[in-house]
């Protein structure tokens, strides 16, 4: 069973960069044909797909985030990282990392506030 765990600051100041790390256990993030995603859910709203990093290291992002997103990985640590720049209070959300087979982390709340 794959286990995913999000980590990072719970509070980010507006205009700064949100950075979260997902640590994966039970499967290599380089497993062929595997895809590793970030998803968020703002308060009282639905789920929003942020982006994905594939087994090859290539990435795709939700265009609605206007190029503010970057996902990278450290295969030696079996981790992948989300960076979201120039955050606003509208980026306040529960952030989840997930594998495309349905395994999700428990999520972490990030609040953007001064």
Secondary structure per residue as TSV (DSSP state, phi and psi in degrees):
chain	resnum	aa	ss	phi	psi
A	1	X	-	360.0	134.4
A	2	X	-	-83.3	134.9
A	3	X	E	-120.5	132.8
A	4	X	E	-123.3	139.0
A	5	X	E	-136.7	120.1
A	6	X	E	-83.8	147.3
A	7	X	E	-149.1	151.1
A	8	X	E	152.4	176.3
A	9	X	-	-64.1	143.2
A	10	X	S	-89.8	-10.0
A	11	X	E	-136.1	127.9
A	12	X	E	-128.1	139.7
A	13	X	-	-80.4	139.8
A	14	X	T	-52.4	143.0
A	15	X	T	80.0	-8.4
A	16	X	S	-88.2	-174.9
A	17	X	-	-105.3	129.1
A	18	X	E	-86.7	129.6
A	19	X	E	-133.5	122.7
A	20	X	E	-128.9	146.5
A	21	X	E	-119.3	139.9
A	22	X	E	-112.4	119.4
A	23	X	E	-99.3	127.9
A	24	X	E	-111.0	135.4
A	25	X	E	-127.6	143.9
A	26	X	S	99.2	-11.6
A	27	X	S	-161.0	143.9
A	28	X	-	-76.4	138.7
A	29	X	T	-72.0	-4.8
A	30	X	T	-97.7	4.3
A	31	X	S	-53.7	128.7
A	32	X	T	-52.0	134.4
A	33	X	T	71.2	12.5
A	34	X	-	-89.6	148.5
A	35	X	E	-134.8	134.7
A	36	X	E	-124.9	126.7
A	37	X	E	-122.0	159.0
A	38	X	E	-116.6	136.9
A	39	X	E	-139.1	147.8
A	40	X	E	-136.3	161.5
A	41	X	E	-138.7	104.4
A	42	X	-	-65.7	159.6
A	43	X	T	-56.2	129.7
A	44	X	T	63.9	22.3
A	45	X	S	-130.1	173.7
A	46	X	-	-83.7	177.9
A	47	X	E	-71.4	144.0
A	48	X	E	-129.6	123.5
A	49	X	E	-75.1	130.2
A	50	X	E	-97.2	-47.7
A	51	X	E	175.4	177.3
A	52	X	E	-143.8	147.0
A	53	X	E	-120.4	128.1
A	54	X	E	-88.0	171.5
A	55	X	T	-57.9	-27.8
A	56	X	T	-80.0	-13.1
A	57	X	S	97.7	-8.3
A	58	X	-	-72.7	157.4
A	59	X	E	-132.4	157.5
A	60	X	E	-141.7	147.1
A	61	X	E	-132.3	156.5
A	62	X	-	-70.9	119.6
A	63	X	G	-64.5	-19.2
A	64	X	G	-67.5	-14.3
A	65	X	G	-89.9	5.9
A	66	X	T	55.9	41.2
A	67	X	T	74.0	12.9
A	68	X	-	-86.8	-1.8
A	69	X	E	-107.5	143.1
A	70	X	E	-144.0	132.0
A	71	X	E	-120.7	130.8
A	72	X	E	-132.8	177.5
A	73	X	E	-146.8	159.1
A	74	X	E	-127.4	99.2
A	75	X	T	-68.7	-24.8
A	76	X	T	-68.5	-27.0
A	77	X	T	-103.3	-4.4
A	78	X	T	56.0	49.3
A	79	X	E	-129.3	151.8
A	80	X	E	-132.9	150.6
A	81	X	E	-127.2	140.9
A	82	X	E	-106.6	133.6
A	83	X	E	-125.8	129.8
A	84	X	E	-125.4	116.4
A	85	X	-	-91.6	162.8
A	86	X	S	49.9	55.4
A	87	X	-	-73.8	154.9
A	88	X	-	-128.5	170.9
A	89	X	G	-56.5	-24.0
A	90	X	G	-68.3	-12.7
A	91	X	G	-87.7	-0.9
A	92	X	-	-62.8	126.3
A	93	X	E	-171.3	167.1
A	94	X	E	-84.7	124.4
A	95	X	E	-107.4	133.3
A	96	X	E	-123.8	144.1
A	97	X	E	-107.1	151.8
A	98	X	E	-154.2	156.0
A	99	X	E	-100.7	150.5
A	100	X	T	-72.6	0.1
A	101	X	T	-93.2	2.8
A	102	X	S	108.6	-4.4
A	103	X	-	-81.2	129.6
A	104	X	B	-126.7	153.9
A	105	X	-	-76.3	173.9
A	106	X	-	-77.4	-17.2
A	107	X	-	94.6	157.0
A	108	X	E	-140.1	137.2
A	109	X	E	-84.9	127.3
A	110	X	E	-117.8	124.4
A	111	X	E	-109.4	130.2
A	112	X	E	-103.8	112.6
A	113	X	-	-161.7	149.2
A	114	X	-	-90.8	360.0
